[in-house]
Amino acid sequence: MKFAPIVLRVLLAMPLIIFGLNKFVGFMEMPLPDEGSMAATFMMTMYGTYLAKFVALGEIVGGLMLLMKKTSALGAIIVMPILLNILAFHLFVDGEMSGIGMGVMLVVFDAAILYFNRERLLPILGDNGAA
């Protein structure tokens, strides 16, 4: 069972790093939602501000932290809001819900990584085992 956290960390980190870098470099063409849809309006608004680059930076930094065992718990914490936003976008904004499977999978992977690191995270929450 020791290989499961490693596999999950790599499977979560790779799309985050790749899609984060793509927001800066643009080496992949991303499919756009239907013009005039709420999803297209949201995406155009986000890419018209600093927010897309800020999210991309969080994806890259969090993804790199996930690849290293020592920083994987912090990386999972950093990317959780980004992943929840991806999931919420596909649930509530994207009418076709085309990426809902990927959003659910990434959130589940991140939750599993946090679970595997629970001993390291419980002291942060104030639960040190003392009753």
C-alpha positions as CSV (number, residue, x, y, z in Angstrom):
1,M,0.0,0.0,0.0
2,K,3.1,2.3,0.1
3,F,3.0,2.8,-3.6
4,A,-0.6,4.1,-3.6
5,P,0.2,7.6,-2.2
6,I,3.1,7.9,-4.7
7,V,0.9,7.0,-7.7
8,L,-1.9,9.4,-6.5
9,R,0.6,12.2,-6.0
10,V,2.0,11.8,-9.5
11,L,-1.4,11.4,-11.1
12,L,-2.6,14.6,-9.4
13,A,0.5,16.6,-9.9
14,M,1.0,16.0,-13.6
15,P,-2.3,17.5,-14.9
16,L,-1.8,20.4,-12.5
17,I,1.7,21.2,-13.7
18,I,0.9,20.7,-17.4
19,F,-2.3,22.8,-17.4
20,G,-0.7,25.4,-15.2
21,L,2.3,25.8,-17.5
22,N,-0.1,25.9,-20.5
23,K,-1.7,29.0,-19.1
24,F,1.7,30.7,-19.3
25,V,3.2,29.2,-22.4
26,G,0.1,28.1,-24.4
27,F,1.5,24.9,-25.9
28,M,-1.9,23.2,-26.0
29,E,-5.0,24.5,-27.6
30,M,-7.8,24.4,-25.1
31,P,-11.4,23.8,-26.3
32,L,-13.6,26.8,-25.7
33,P,-17.1,26.6,-24.4
34,D,-20.0,27.6,-26.8
35,E,-19.8,31.3,-27.5
36,G,-22.4,33.2,-25.5
37,S,-22.7,30.6,-22.8
38,M,-22.2,31.3,-19.2
39,A,-19.1,29.1,-19.2
40,A,-17.6,31.1,-22.1
41,T,-18.3,34.4,-20.4
42,F,-16.7,33.2,-17.2
43,M,-13.6,31.9,-18.9
44,M,-13.1,35.1,-21.0
45,T,-13.5,37.2,-17.8
46,M,-11.1,35.1,-15.9
47,Y,-8.5,35.1,-18.7
48,G,-8.9,38.9,-19.0
49,T,-7.6,39.5,-15.5
50,Y,-4.7,38.4,-13.4
51,L,-6.7,35.6,-11.9
52,A,-5.8,33.0,-14.6
53,K,-2.0,33.5,-14.0
54,F,-2.5,33.4,-10.3
55,V,-4.4,30.1,-10.4
56,A,-1.8,28.8,-12.9
57,L,1.0,29.6,-10.4
58,G,-0.9,27.8,-7.6
59,E,-1.3,24.8,-9.9
60,I,2.4,24.7,-10.7
61,V,3.7,25.3,-7.2
62,G,1.1,22.9,-5.7
63,G,1.8,20.3,-8.3
64,L,5.6,20.4,-7.7
65,M,5.1,20.2,-4.0
66,L,2.9,17.1,-4.5
67,L,5.8,15.4,-6.3
68,M,8.0,15.6,-3.2
69,K,7.1,13.4,-0.2
70,K,8.2,16.0,2.3
71,T,5.9,18.8,0.9
72,S,3.1,16.6,-0.4
73,A,0.6,17.5,2.4
74,L,1.1,21.2,2.0
75,G,0.8,20.8,-1.8
76,A,-2.5,19.0,-1.4
77,I,-3.8,21.8,0.8
78,I,-2.7,24.4,-1.7
79,V,-4.4,22.8,-4.6
80,M,-7.6,21.8,-2.9
81,P,-9.3,25.2,-3.4
82,I,-8.3,25.2,-7.1
83,L,-9.7,21.7,-7.5
84,L,-12.9,22.5,-5.8
85,N,-13.3,25.5,-8.1
86,I,-12.8,23.3,-11.1
87,L,-15.4,20.9,-9.8
88,A,-17.8,23.8,-9.0
89,F,-17.3,25.2,-12.5
90,H,-18.3,22.0,-14.2
91,L,-21.2,21.5,-11.8
92,F,-22.8,24.9,-11.9
93,V,-21.4,26.9,-14.9
94,D,-20.6,24.4,-17.6
95,G,-24.0,23.4,-18.9
96,E,-22.7,20.3,-20.7
97,M,-20.7,19.2,-17.6
98,S,-18.1,17.8,-20.0
99,G,-15.3,17.8,-17.5
100,I,-17.2,16.7,-14.4
101,G,-15.5,13.3,-14.3
102,M,-12.0,14.8,-14.3
103,G,-13.0,17.3,-11.6
104,V,-14.4,14.6,-9.3
105,M,-11.3,12.4,-9.9
106,L,-8.9,15.2,-9.0
107,V,-10.8,16.1,-5.8
108,V,-10.9,12.4,-4.8
109,F,-7.2,12.0,-5.4
110,D,-6.4,15.1,-3.4
111,A,-8.7,14.0,-0.5
112,A,-6.9,10.6,-0.6
113,I,-3.5,12.3,-0.4
114,L,-4.7,14.4,2.6
115,Y,-6.0,11.2,4.2
116,F,-2.6,9.5,3.7
117,N,-1.0,12.5,5.4
118,R,-3.5,12.7,8.3
119,E,-0.9,12.1,11.0
120,R,1.1,15.1,9.8
121,L,-2.0,17.3,9.4
122,L,-3.8,16.6,12.7
123,P,-1.5,18.8,14.8
124,I,-2.3,21.7,12.5
125,L,-5.9,21.3,13.4
126,G,-5.2,21.3,17.1
127,D,-5.9,17.6,17.6
128,N,-2.7,16.3,19.2
129,G,-4.3,13.2,20.7
130,A,-4.4,14.7,24.3
131,A,-7.7,14.3,25.9
